[in-house]
Amino acid sequence: MQTDPEATVRELLAAQGIAPPDDEITAMAQSYPGLRASADALYLPEAEAYLPAFASPTVDLANFDLEAR
């Protein structure tokens, strides 16, 4: 699933009541995909042991077998 980094950054900031200028949002949006990938690489491998609570978007939860872990 491809998402728009600028829209994601705007939503995250709005959820916290933060409204920076557009040029700052653009700068944040440029670094967001790399930051998100780094965070996923750090936490998702370990968190997947606790599925379905911390499922990666690529995990097929409908066919996931918790007993197989």
MOPAC internal coordinates of N, CA, C and O (Angstrom, degrees):
PM7 1SCF
backbone

  N    0.0000 0     0.00 0     0.00 0    0    0    0
  C    1.4426 1     0.00 0     0.00 0    1    0    0
  C    1.5284 1   108.63 1     0.00 0    2    1    0
  O    1.2310 1   120.39 1   -60.64 1    3    2    1
  N    1.2862 1   116.86 1   119.36 1    3    2    1
  C    1.4597 1   122.55 1   178.99 1    5    3    2
  C    1.5253 1   109.01 1   -91.99 1    6    5    3
  O    1.2310 1   120.95 1   -48.25 1    7    6    5
  N    1.3347 1   115.78 1   131.75 1    7    6    5
  C    1.4516 1   119.42 1   179.07 1    9    7    6
  C    1.5208 1   109.71 1  -120.83 1   10    9    7
  O    1.2310 1   120.79 1   -18.32 1   11   10    9
  N    1.2885 1   116.10 1   161.68 1   11   10    9
  C    1.4574 1   122.79 1   178.27 1   13   11   10
  C    1.5272 1   107.88 1   -87.61 1   14   13   11
  O    1.2310 1   119.64 1   -67.56 1   15   14   13
  N    1.3494 1   118.30 1   112.44 1   15   14   13
  C    1.4664 1   120.13 1  -177.32 1   17   15   14
  C    1.5317 1   113.14 1   -58.28 1   18   17   15
  O    1.2310 1   119.96 1   142.50 1   19   18   17
  N    1.3257 1   117.68 1   -37.50 1   19   18   17
  C    1.4588 1   119.17 1  -179.09 1   21   19   18
  C    1.5197 1   111.10 1   -66.68 1   22   21   19
  O    1.2310 1   120.28 1   139.27 1   23   22   21
  N    1.3183 1   117.07 1   -40.73 1   23   22   21
  C    1.4628 1   120.07 1   177.99 1   25   23   22
  C    1.5277 1   110.30 1   -64.87 1   26   25   23
  O    1.2310 1   120.39 1   140.48 1   27   26   25
  N    1.3270 1   116.86 1   -39.52 1   27   26   25
  C    1.4607 1   120.88 1   178.91 1   29   27   26
  C    1.5217 1   111.00 1   -63.80 1   30   29   27
  O    1.2310 1   120.61 1   134.20 1   31   30   29
  N    1.3419 1   116.43 1   -45.80 1   31   30   29
  C    1.4611 1   120.36 1   179.21 1   33   31   30
  C    1.5231 1   110.17 1   -61.59 1   34   33   31
  O    1.2310 1   120.32 1   136.48 1   35   34   33
  N    1.3186 1   117.00 1   -43.52 1   35   34   33
  C    1.4725 1   120.29 1   179.18 1   37   35   34
  C    1.5370 1   110.72 1   -60.32 1   38   37   35
  O    1.2310 1   120.39 1   136.51 1   39   38   37
  N    1.3312 1   116.85 1   -43.49 1   39   38   37
  C    1.4621 1   120.62 1  -179.34 1   41   39   38
  C    1.5298 1   111.42 1   -65.08 1   42   41   39
  O    1.2310 1   120.63 1   137.29 1   43   42   41
  N    1.3356 1   116.40 1   -42.71 1   43   42   41
  C    1.4575 1   119.82 1   179.51 1   45   43   42
  C    1.5247 1   111.47 1   -63.59 1   46   45   43
  O    1.2310 1   120.64 1   136.74 1   47   46   45
  N    1.3231 1   116.39 1   -43.26 1   47   46   45
  C    1.4555 1   119.97 1   178.92 1   49   47   46
  C    1.5286 1   111.40 1   -67.32 1   50   49   47
  O    1.2310 1   120.31 1   137.34 1   51   50   49
  N    1.3217 1   117.01 1   -42.66 1   51   50   49
  C    1.4612 1   121.00 1  -179.97 1   53   51   50
  C    1.5287 1   111.24 1   -62.45 1   54   53   51
  O    1.2310 1   120.76 1   143.98 1   55   54   53
  N    1.3335 1   116.15 1   -36.02 1   55   54   53
  C    1.4661 1   119.87 1   179.31 1   57   55   54
  C    1.5252 1   111.32 1   -62.58 1   58   57   55
  O    1.2310 1   120.71 1   154.32 1   59   58   57
  N    1.3272 1   116.24 1   -25.68 1   59   58   57
  C    1.4581 1   120.72 1   178.81 1   61   59   58
  C    1.5240 1   112.77 1   -99.85 1   62   61   59
  O    1.2310 1   120.70 1  -176.83 1   63   62   61
  N    1.3267 1   116.26 1     3.17 1   63   62   61
  C    1.4576 1   120.44 1   178.96 1   65   63   62
  C    1.5179 1   113.33 1    75.59 1   66   65   63
  O    1.2310 1   120.37 1  -155.11 1   67   66   65
  N    1.3289 1   116.90 1    24.89 1   67   66   65
  C    1.4622 1   121.90 1  -179.07 1   69   67   66
  C    1.5168 1   108.52 1  -103.70 1   70   69   67
  O    1.2310 1   120.21 1   -49.38 1   71   70   69
  N    1.3258 1   117.20 1   130.62 1   71   70   69
  C    1.4637 1   121.86 1  -178.37 1   73   71   70
  C    1.5324 1   110.73 1  -131.22 1   74   73   71
  O    1.2310 1   120.30 1  -105.00 1   75   74   73
  N    1.3441 1   117.03 1    75.00 1   75   74   73
  C    1.4562 1   119.12 1   179.36 1   77   75   74
  C    1.5343 1   110.76 1   -74.55 1   78   77   75
  O    1.2310 1   120.18 1   -12.77 1   79   78   77
  N    1.3338 1   117.27 1   167.23 1   79   78   77
  C    1.4630 1   120.55 1   177.63 1   81   79   78
  C    1.5380 1   111.21 1   -63.24 1   82   81   79
  O    1.2310 1   121.16 1   -21.99 1   83   82   81
  N    1.3241 1   115.39 1   158.01 1   83   82   81
  C    1.4660 1   120.61 1  -177.68 1   85   83   82
  C    1.5212 1   113.18 1   -57.82 1   86   85   83
  O    1.2310 1   119.64 1   143.22 1   87   86   85
  N    1.3453 1   118.29 1   -36.78 1   87   86   85
  C    1.4651 1   119.08 1  -178.82 1   89   87   86
  C    1.5332 1   111.47 1   -66.11 1   90   89   87
  O    1.2310 1   120.09 1   147.21 1   91   90   89
  N    1.3103 1   117.43 1   -32.79 1   91   90   89
  C    1.4650 1   120.43 1   176.85 1   93   91   90
  C    1.5222 1   110.89 1   -71.79 1   94   93   91
  O    1.2310 1   120.35 1   141.80 1   95   94   93
  N    1.3151 1   116.94 1   -38.20 1   95   94   93
  C    1.4661 1   120.43 1   177.07 1   97   95   94
  C    1.5208 1   109.79 1   -63.50 1   98   97   95
  O    1.2310 1   120.21 1   137.61 1   99   98   97
  N    1.3209 1   117.21 1   -42.39 1   99   98   97
  C    1.4658 1   121.11 1   178.41 1  101   99   98
  C    1.5268 1   110.49 1   -60.09 1  102  101   99
  O    1.2310 1   120.33 1   136.42 1  103  102  101
  N    1.3252 1   116.97 1   -43.58 1  103  102  101
  C    1.4658 1   120.64 1   178.63 1  105  103  102
  C    1.5286 1   111.25 1   -63.75 1  106  105  103
  O    1.2310 1   120.20 1   137.90 1  107  106  105
  N    1.3231 1   117.23 1   -42.10 1  107  106  105
  C    1.4659 1   120.80 1   178.25 1  109  107  106
  C    1.5187 1   110.81 1   -64.81 1  110  109  107
  O    1.2310 1   120.41 1   140.64 1  111  110  109
  N    1.3269 1   116.81 1   -39.36 1  111  110  109
  C    1.4580 1   121.46 1  -178.66 1  113  111  110
  C    1.5254 1   111.29 1   -65.00 1  114  113  111
  O    1.2310 1   120.11 1   148.53 1  115  114  113
  N    1.3175 1   117.40 1   -31.47 1  115  114  113
  C    1.4617 1   120.25 1   179.05 1  117  115  114
  C    1.5276 1   111.43 1   -68.01 1  118  117  115
  O    1.2310 1   120.23 1   146.03 1  119  118  117
  N    1.3209 1   117.17 1   -33.97 1  119  118  117
  C    1.4609 1   119.56 1  -178.93 1  121  119  118
  C    1.5276 1   113.10 1   -92.86 1  122  121  119
  O    1.2310 1   119.69 1   167.65 1  123  122  121
  N    1.3225 1   118.20 1   -12.35 1  123  122  121
  C    1.4664 1   121.42 1  -175.22 1  125  123  122
  C    1.5335 1   113.78 1   -59.45 1  126  125  123
  O    1.2310 1   118.50 1   132.89 1  127  126  125
  N    1.3408 1   120.46 1   -47.11 1  127  126  125
  C    1.4784 1   118.30 1  -177.93 1  129  127  126
  C    1.5347 1   113.13 1   -58.37 1  130  129  127
  O    1.2310 1   119.98 1   138.36 1  131  130  129
  N    1.3214 1   117.64 1   -41.64 1  131  130  129
  C    1.4629 1   120.39 1   178.73 1  133  131  130
  C    1.5150 1   112.21 1   -67.33 1  134  133  131
  O    1.2310 1   120.73 1   138.92 1  135  134  133
  N    1.3238 1   116.21 1   -41.08 1  135  134  133
  C    1.4628 1   121.05 1   178.38 1  137  135  134
  C    1.5268 1   110.65 1   -64.00 1  138  137  135
  O    1.2310 1   120.79 1   137.32 1  139  138  137
  N    1.3212 1   116.10 1   -42.68 1  139  138  137
  C    1.4664 1   120.67 1   179.73 1  141  139  138
  C    1.5176 1   111.05 1   -64.19 1  142  141  139
  O    1.2310 1   120.45 1   136.70 1  143  142  141
  N    1.3377 1   116.75 1   -43.30 1  143  142  141
  C    1.4672 1   120.79 1   179.15 1  145  143  142
  C    1.5248 1   110.75 1   -63.13 1  146  145  143
  O    1.2310 1   120.22 1   140.73 1  147  146  145
  N    1.3209 1   117.19 1   -39.27 1  147  146  145
  C    1.4669 1   120.78 1   178.47 1  149  147  146
  C    1.5255 1   111.12 1   -64.82 1  150  149  147
  O    1.2310 1   120.61 1   136.20 1  151  150  149
  N    1.3205 1   116.44 1   -43.80 1  151  150  149
  C    1.4648 1   120.11 1   178.95 1  153  151  150
  C    1.5236 1   110.85 1   -64.06 1  154  153  151
  O    1.2310 1   120.37 1   137.76 1  155  154  153
  N    1.3205 1   116.90 1   -42.24 1  155  154  153
  C    1.4659 1   119.94 1   178.13 1  157  155  154
  C    1.5226 1   111.23 1   -62.16 1  158  157  155
  O    1.2310 1   120.39 1   138.93 1  159  158  157
  N    1.3214 1   116.86 1   -41.07 1  159  158  157
  C    1.4606 1   120.56 1  -179.36 1  161  159  158
  C    1.5284 1   111.55 1   -64.75 1  162  161  159
  O    1.2310 1   120.53 1   147.88 1  163  162  161
  N    1.3272 1   116.59 1   -32.12 1  163  162  161
  C    1.4645 1   119.78 1  -179.99 1  165  163  162
  C    1.5146 1   113.05 1   -74.79 1  166  165  163
  O    1.2310 1   119.99 1   140.12 1  167  166  165
  N    1.3207 1   117.63 1   -39.88 1  167  166  165
  C    1.4576 1   120.28 1  -168.54 1  169  167  166
  C    1.5178 1   116.56 1  -110.14 1  170  169  167
  O    1.2310 1   118.97 1   149.59 1  171  170  169
  N    1.2988 1   119.57 1   -30.41 1  171  170  169
  C    1.4605 1   119.13 1  -173.84 1  173  171  170
  C    1.5250 1   114.42 1   -65.21 1  174  173  171
  O    1.2310 1   118.31 1   141.21 1  175  174  173
  N    1.3314 1   120.83 1   -38.79 1  175  174  173
  C    1.4719 1   117.44 1   179.72 1  177  175  174
  C    1.5268 1   112.40 1   -58.45 1  178  177  175
  O    1.2310 1   119.67 1   138.15 1  179  178  177
  N    1.3220 1   118.23 1   -41.85 1  179  178  177
  C    1.4510 1   120.77 1   179.87 1  181  179  178
  C    1.5269 1   111.82 1   -75.11 1  182  181  179
  O    1.2310 1   120.49 1   141.44 1  183  182  181
  N    1.3139 1   116.66 1   -38.56 1  183  182  181
  C    1.4578 1   120.58 1  -176.41 1  185  183  182
  C    1.5202 1   112.51 1   -69.72 1  186  185  183
  O    1.2310 1   120.03 1   154.98 1  187  186  185
  N    1.3236 1   117.54 1   -25.02 1  187  186  185
  C    1.4625 1   119.28 1  -178.50 1  189  187  186
  C    1.5276 1   111.63 1   -65.25 1  190  189  187
  O    1.2310 1   119.71 1   163.23 1  191  190  189
  N    1.3199 1   118.15 1   -16.77 1  191  190  189
  C    1.4600 1   120.56 1   175.98 1  193  191  190
  C    1.5275 1   110.94 1   -67.15 1  194  193  191
  O    1.2310 1   120.66 1   162.58 1  195  194  193
  N    1.3250 1   116.34 1   -17.42 1  195  194  193
  C    1.4658 1   121.39 1  -178.19 1  197  195  194
  C    1.5227 1   111.85 1  -109.09 1  198  197  195
  O    1.2310 1   120.39 1  -151.02 1  199  198  197
  N    1.3083 1   116.86 1    28.98 1  199  198  197
  C    1.4556 1   120.65 1   178.83 1  201  199  198
  C    1.5184 1   109.87 1   -57.69 1  202  201  199
  O    1.2310 1   119.65 1   -26.95 1  203  202  201
  N    1.2891 1   118.28 1   153.05 1  203  202  201
  C    1.4548 1   128.77 1     1.37 1  205  203  202
  C    1.5181 1   114.41 1   -88.51 1  206  205  203
  O    1.2310 1   119.19 1  -176.47 1  207  206  205
  N    1.3206 1   119.16 1     3.53 1  207  206  205
  C    1.4648 1   120.37 1  -174.93 1  209  207  206
  C    1.5223 1   113.38 1   -61.09 1  210  209  207
  O    1.2310 1   119.78 1   143.94 1  211  210  209
  N    1.3269 1   118.02 1   -36.06 1  211  210  209
  C    1.4568 1   121.13 1  -176.74 1  213  211  210
  C    1.5188 1   110.41 1  -122.70 1  214  213  211
  O    1.2310 1   120.46 1  -125.24 1  215  214  213
  N    1.3020 1   116.72 1    54.76 1  215  214  213
  C    1.4603 1   121.06 1  -174.71 1  217  215  214
  C    1.5203 1   112.11 1   -79.96 1  218  217  215
  O    1.2310 1   121.45 1   -43.98 1  219  218  217
  N    1.2993 1   114.84 1   136.02 1  219  218  217
  C    1.4570 1   121.77 1   170.84 1  221  219  218
  C    1.5222 1   108.08 1   -67.57 1  222  221  219
  O    1.2310 1   119.50 1   -28.80 1  223  222  221
  N    1.3369 1   118.57 1   151.20 1  223  222  221
  C    1.4632 1   119.70 1   178.61 1  225  223  222
  C    1.5230 1   113.14 1   -62.26 1  226  225  223
  O    1.2310 1   120.01 1   162.66 1  227  226  225
  N    1.3346 1   117.59 1   -17.34 1  227  226  225
  C    1.4623 1   120.58 1  -178.42 1  229  227  226
  C    1.5246 1   113.34 1   -90.02 1  230  229  227
  O    1.2310 1   119.64 1   173.22 1  231  230  229
  N    1.3172 1   118.29 1    -6.78 1  231  230  229
  C    1.4578 1   121.60 1  -179.14 1  233  231  230
  C    1.5181 1   110.22 1   -79.61 1  234  233  231
  O    1.2310 1   121.15 1   -47.25 1  235  234  233
  N    1.3209 1   115.41 1   132.75 1  235  234  233
  C    1.4617 1   121.20 1   177.93 1  237  235  234
  C    1.5324 1   107.93 1   -87.90 1  238  237  235
  O    1.2310 1   120.51 1   -89.80 1  239  238  237
  N    1.3320 1   116.62 1    90.20 1  239  238  237
  C    1.4620 1   120.67 1  -175.44 1  241  239  238
  C    1.5182 1   112.86 1   -64.16 1  242  241  239
  O    1.2310 1   120.10 1   148.54 1  243  242  241
  N    1.3134 1   117.42 1   -31.46 1  243  242  241
  C    1.4573 1   119.87 1  -178.83 1  245  243  242
  C    1.5316 1   111.38 1   -62.91 1  246  245  243
  O    1.2310 1   120.27 1   151.94 1  247  246  245
  N    1.3331 1   117.09 1   -28.06 1  247  246  245
  C    1.4551 1   120.87 1  -178.02 1  249  247  246
  C    1.5270 1   112.67 1  -116.22 1  250  249  247
  O    1.2310 1   120.02 1  -162.64 1  251  250  249
  N    1.3205 1   117.57 1    17.36 1  251  250  249
  C    1.4514 1   121.07 1  -177.57 1  253  251  250
  C    1.5137 1   110.24 1   -81.58 1  254  253  251
  O    1.2310 1   120.78 1   -46.56 1  255  254  253
  N    1.3087 1   116.12 1   133.44 1  255  254  253
  C    1.4662 1   122.10 1  -178.29 1  257  255  254
  C    1.5306 1   108.89 1  -107.66 1  258  257  255
  O    1.2310 1   120.07 1   -76.13 1  259  258  257
  N    1.3362 1   117.47 1   103.87 1  259  258  257
  C    1.4591 1   120.80 1  -179.89 1  261  259  258
  C    1.5245 1   112.50 1   -64.08 1  262  261  259
  O    1.2310 1   120.32 1   149.42 1  263  262  261
  N    1.3044 1   117.00 1   -30.58 1  263  262  261
  C    1.4709 1   120.76 1  -178.77 1  265  263  262
  C    1.5159 1   111.71 1   -70.88 1  266  265  263
  O    1.2310 1   119.55 1   157.39 1  267  266  265
  N    1.3178 1   118.46 1   -22.61 1  267  266  265
  C    1.4634 1   121.70 1  -178.61 1  269  267  266
  C    1.5167 1   112.12 1   -73.04 1  270  269  267
  O    1.2310 1   119.32 1   161.78 1  271  270  269
  N    1.3025 1   118.91 1   -18.22 1  271  270  269
  C    1.4744 1   121.98 1  -179.38 1  273  271  270
  C    1.4685 1   108.31 1   -72.22 1  274  273  271
  O    1.2310 1   120.10 1   180.00 1  275  274  273

